[in-house]
Amino acid sequence: MNAERRWMEYAIRLGHRALGTTAENPPVGCVIVKDDRVLGVGWTQPSGRPHAETEALAMAGAAARGATAYVTLEPCAHHGRTPPCAEALIEAGIARVVTAVEDPDPRTAGTGHAILKSAGVAVETGISAAEARLDLAGFLTRITKKRPYVTLKIGVSADRKIAAAPGERTQITGLETKSRVHLMRAQSDAILVGQRTFETDQPKLTCRLPGMEVRSPIPIVAVSSEGWQDLRAKLVSLAGQGMNRLLVEGGARLSRSFLDADLVDEIHIFQTQTIIGPQGVDAIFGMPIPDLEKRFRPSQPEALGTDTLTVYERR
């Protein structure tokens, strides 16, 4: 791995820490380097500010002059509650900026890079772009599609059932899966369940990992008489509230509705070895799970104790 990718992947790992905590802002990571030595690091802080670049520059101080900044997203160019990060990098004397992804927000889109170049700062972009987009997907989707990035989570038995019978609360997956799901909650802005699931399972919809309880997502229950017939319009409304990532935890009808409306970006299927039997509730309300592969690319299954996790990404 060359040095450029190595530093950018460090910046990506830093940005990953901010998932689910940045409100309407993107989870960005930044590393400031000179002579192959790290001078400052930063990531977007809770509620979206300070930005990653500001944090890294504060750590680097005067040593930032002449250094290179590796940033996962193009530095912002617009004045808001804080000055543009592009200007902050110039004022700090940064000589070179390497970014992974160009910001699609019309307030910045290419302008951040242009401001840097006009000040004599060398700019290079596209380094580790695919990797950086994984964590930026929520922000990028909200800006370009006007809706949150939607992850569908489903826990199924070996015979692909989600409950022993309609309306019956059924524990399917194990402790390792629970921990992973709580981490997914911590990295989401909001969590959605259907009314029937809420009434049957009475889920808390919180993150209960030790020390991460404050990162619980905003809980939402899809009540059929409150506008959830038009899912796309509802998601546009959530995006307008600054929500980048939505975790949908079912049940079967709601999962099927999101898939039928083509509003799912990623699916996490946690499968246990237990068999429920033909009387059980189908996972996606009549849609066979293998049919997902027409639109989604499955990962290699990951072992989680006695369960397995398969992630399906849009083709």
Stockholm file with secondary structure:
# STOCKHOLM 1.0

chainA/1-315         MNAERRWMEYAIRLGHRALGTTAENPPVGCVIVKDDRVLGVGWTQPSGRPHAETEALAMAGAAARGATAYVTLEPCAHHGRTPPCAEALIEAGIARVVTAVEDPDPRTAGTGHAILKSAGVAVETGISAAEARLDLAGFLTRITKKRPYVTLKIGVSADRKIAAAPGERTQITGLETKSRVHLMRAQSDAILVGQRTFETDQPKLTCRLPGMEVRSPIPIVAVSSEGWQDLRAKLVSLAGQGMNRLLVEGGARLSRSFLDADLVDEIHIFQTQTIIGPQGVDAIFGMPIPDLEKRFRPSQPEALGTDTLTVYERR
#=GR chainA/1-315 SS CCHHHHHHHHHHHHHHTTTTCSTTSCCCEEEEEETTEEEEEEECCGGGCSCHHHHHHHHHGGGGTTCEEEEEECCCCSCSSSCCHHHHHHHTTCCEEEEEECCCSTTTTTHHHHHHHHTTCEEEECTTHHHHHHHHHHHHHHHHHSSCEEEEEEEECTTSEEESSTTCCCCCSCHHHHHHHHHHHHTCSEEEEEHHHHHHHCCCCSCCSTTCGGGCCEEEEECTTTTTTSHHHHHHHHHHTTCCEEEECCCHHHHHHHHHTTCCSEEEEEECSCCCCTTSEETTTTCCGGGGGGTEEECCCEEETTEEEEEEEEC
#=GC SS_cons         CCHHHHHHHHHHHHHHTTTTCSTTSCCCEEEEEETTEEEEEEECCGGGCSCHHHHHHHHHGGGGTTCEEEEEECCCCSCSSSCCHHHHHHHTTCCEEEEEECCCSTTTTTHHHHHHHHTTCEEEECTTHHHHHHHHHHHHHHHHHSSCEEEEEEEECTTSEEESSTTCCCCCSCHHHHHHHHHHHHTCSEEEEEHHHHHHHCCCCSCCSTTCGGGCCEEEEECTTTTTTSHHHHHHHHHHTTCCEEEECCCHHHHHHHHHTTCCSEEEEEECSCCCCTTSEETTTTCCGGGGGGTEEECCCEEETTEEEEEEEEC
//
